[in-house]
Amino acid sequence: MEDVNQRKSSTAVKRAPAAGPASERRDHLVKLAAEIFARKGFQATTVREIANEAGILSGSLYHHFDSKETIVDEVLRTFLEDLIARYRAALESDADPRTVLSEMVRIGFSTLEPHRAAITVMQNDWNYLRSLPGDRFDYLVRAEDEVERMWVDQIKRGQAAGQFRTDVDPKLTYRMIRDTIWVAVRWFRPGGRLNTGGLAEHYITVLFDGLATGARTSQKS
């Protein structure tokens, strides 16, 4: 059952009812599996390992999920649905581009704690999940493309408004911002000197105010 990949996937994961012991048990299993995927890698994790860590038989896990692909599907969709919904809300505001972009940075960093496992799986197992037969994980690329459009359009909007430099490439700038945020999941630990809010504010300062003092020293080649 672990190799079942070809079932069509809709834009939303079919989840158990929102309340009740069965739903709570299912949510617990998803979170537990997500941590194992993040620690060992999705490909290397077996259903038996998930069941063992949960203290149940493998057959009992199949009462909730038909495969480990279904579990990681829920982990990733939950993260992406939350992230994209919050980005959309930021874009729907009437704020200027710099304010909106700052909020998007805050949103990104704020996911490091609640979605730490999902972000780690996205980084480590993206290529493997995309290589699986069928189109089950095609939504990963669609979500990536949508998020990129959101950021790039906002950067271009800021350039047109005179808030951002026009001599920088919007797509390259977005990808540098994206990588800075998501790679932070590898080293950020809760309880340190900065929480995710403080981390975001520090990054916003560097992003918009730069590191060097005095006149601009960079020159176009």
WOMO-V145819 format. One record per residue. N is the residue number from 1. SS is DSSP state (A for helix, B for strand, O for the rest). PHI is phi in whole degrees, -180 to 180 (NA if undefined). PSI is psi in whole degrees, -180 to 180 (none if undefined). Layout:
BEGIN
((N & SS & PHI & PSI) (N & SS & PHI & PSI))
END
This chain:
BEGIN
((1 & O & NA & -21) (2 & O & -66 & -19) (3 & O & -100 & 14) (4 & O & -75 & 111) (5 & O & -127 & -14) (6 & O & -97 & 3) (7 & O & -69 & 139) (8 & O & -64 & 140) (9 & O & -114 & 138) (10 & O & -90 & -177) (11 & O & -74 & -12) (12 & O & -133 & 143) (13 & O & -73 & 139) (14 & O & -76 & 112) (15 & O & -108 & 161) (16 & O & -70 & 164) (17 & O & -51 & 150) (18 & O & -72 & -14) (19 & O & -134 & 163) (20 & O & 107 & 159) (21 & A & -58 & -40) (22 & A & -63 & -42) (23 & A & -66 & -42) (24 & A & -64 & -40) (25 & A & -65 & -41) (26 & A & -64 & -45) (27 & A & -61 & -40) (28 & A & -62 & -42) (29 & A & -66 & -38) (30 & A & -62 & -47) (31 & A & -64 & -42) (32 & A & -64 & -46) (33 & A & -63 & -39) (34 & A & -59 & -42) (35 & A & -64 & -38) (36 & A & -69 & -42) (37 & A & -58 & -43) (38 & A & -67 & -35) (39 & A & -79 & -44) (40 & A & -103 & -22) (41 & O & 100 & 141) (42 & O & -62 & -46) (43 & O & -61 & -37) (44 & O & -82 & -12) (45 & O & -87 & 135) (46 & O & -107 & 160) (47 & A & -61 & -37) (48 & A & -60 & -41) (49 & A & -64 & -42) (50 & A & -62 & -46) (51 & A & -64 & -43) (52 & A & -60 & -43) (53 & A & -68 & -29) (54 & A & -83 & -10) (55 & O & 77 & 30) (56 & O & -132 & 170) (57 & O & -80 & 154) (58 & A & -57 & -39) (59 & A & -61 & -33) (60 & A & -68 & -33) (61 & A & -64 & -33) (62 & O & -73 & -9) (63 & O & -70 & -25) (64 & O & -103 & -35) (65 & O & -139 & 143) (66 & O & -86 & -11) (67 & O & -169 & 167) (68 & A & -72 & -23) (69 & A & -62 & -37) (70 & A & -64 & -37) (71 & A & -68 & -50) (72 & A & -66 & -31) (73 & A & -56 & -48) (74 & A & -67 & -40) (75 & A & -59 & -49) (76 & A & -73 & -41) (77 & A & -64 & -40) (78 & A & -59 & -44) (79 & A & -63 & -51) (80 & A & -67 & -38) (81 & A & -64 & -41) (82 & A & -66 & -47) (83 & A & -62 & -50) (84 & A & -67 & -38) (85 & A & -62 & -39) (86 & A & -74 & -37) (87 & A & -62 & -45) (88 & A & -60 & -41) (89 & A & -62 & -40) (90 & A & -64 & -39) (91 & A & -71 & -25) (92 & O & -80 & -7) (93 & O & -73 & 167) (94 & O & -95 & 15) (95 & O & -72 & 161) (96 & O & -73 & 164) (97 & A & -57 & -41) (98 & A & -64 & -41) (99 & A & -65 & -43) (100 & A & -65 & -45) (101 & A & -63 & -38) (102 & A & -62 & -41) (103 & A & -66 & -37) (104 & A & -66 & -37) (105 & A & -62 & -45) (106 & A & -61 & -42) (107 & A & -61 & -46) (108 & A & -58 & -52) (109 & A & -65 & -32) (110 & A & -68 & -15) (111 & A & -84 & -10) (112 & A & -61 & -34) (113 & A & -84 & -58) (114 & A & -66 & -27) (115 & O & -119 & 28) (116 & A & -56 & -46) (117 & A & -65 & -43) (118 & A & -63 & -43) (119 & A & -64 & -40) (120 & A & -63 & -43) (121 & A & -64 & -41) (122 & A & -59 & -42) (123 & A & -71 & -42) (124 & A & -85 & -30) (125 & A & -120 & 9) (126 & A & -54 & -53) (127 & A & -63 & -40) (128 & A & -66 & -46) (129 & A & -62 & -39) (130 & A & -71 & -20) (131 & A & -86 & -10) (132 & O & -67 & 147) (133 & O & -61 & 153) (134 & O & 84 & -172) (135 & O & -116 & 22) (136 & O & -57 & -41) (137 & O & -105 & 19) (138 & O & -63 & -25) (139 & A & -64 & -21) (140 & A & -63 & -43) (141 & A & -70 & -41) (142 & A & -62 & -42) (143 & A & -66 & -42) (144 & A & -61 & -43) (145 & A & -65 & -41) (146 & A & -65 & -44) (147 & A & -63 & -42) (148 & A & -61 & -43) (149 & A & -61 & -41) (150 & A & -59 & -50) (151 & A & -68 & -47) (152 & A & -63 & -42) (153 & A & -62 & -37) (154 & A & -72 & -38) (155 & A & -65 & -43) (156 & A & -63 & -38) (157 & A & -62 & -41) (158 & A & -67 & -36) (159 & A & -66 & -43) (160 & A & -66 & -30) (161 & O & -85 & -4) (162 & O & 83 & 11) (163 & O & -88 & -29) (164 & O & -117 & 150) (165 & O & -60 & 142) (166 & O & -93 & -5) (167 & O & -95 & 15) (168 & O & -116 & 148) (169 & O & -82 & 122) (170 & A & -59 & -45) (171 & A & -67 & -43) (172 & A & -64 & -41) (173 & A & -61 & -45) (174 & A & -59 & -46) (175 & A & -66 & -32) (176 & A & -68 & -41) (177 & A & -64 & -48) (178 & A & -55 & -49) (179 & A & -67 & -36) (180 & A & -61 & -43) (181 & A & -67 & -53) (182 & A & -73 & -33) (183 & A & -67 & -24) (184 & A & -60 & -22) (185 & A & -63 & -22) (186 & A & -76 & -27) (187 & O & -122 & -19) (188 & O & -71 & 134) (189 & O & -131 & 127) (190 & O & -57 & 147) (191 & O & 90 & 3) (192 & O & -83 & -165) (193 & O & -63 & -35) (194 & O & -122 & 137) (195 & O & -86 & -178) (196 & A & -65 & -31) (197 & A & -66 & -46) (198 & A & -66 & -36) (199 & A & -63 & -43) (200 & A & -63 & -44) (201 & A & -64 & -38) (202 & A & -64 & -44) (203 & A & -66 & -39) (204 & A & -61 & -40) (205 & A & -62 & -47) (206 & A & -67 & -40) (207 & A & -61 & -47) (208 & A & -97 & -29) (209 & A & -103 & -15) (210 & O & 79 & -179) (211 & O & -106 & -38) (212 & O & -79 & 151) (213 & O & -103 & 166) (214 & O & 77 & -159) (215 & O & -69 & 154) (216 & O & -65 & 131) (217 & O & -104 & -16) (218 & O & -76 & 146) (219 & O & -132 & 148) (220 & O & -73 & 138) (221 & O & -80 & none))
END
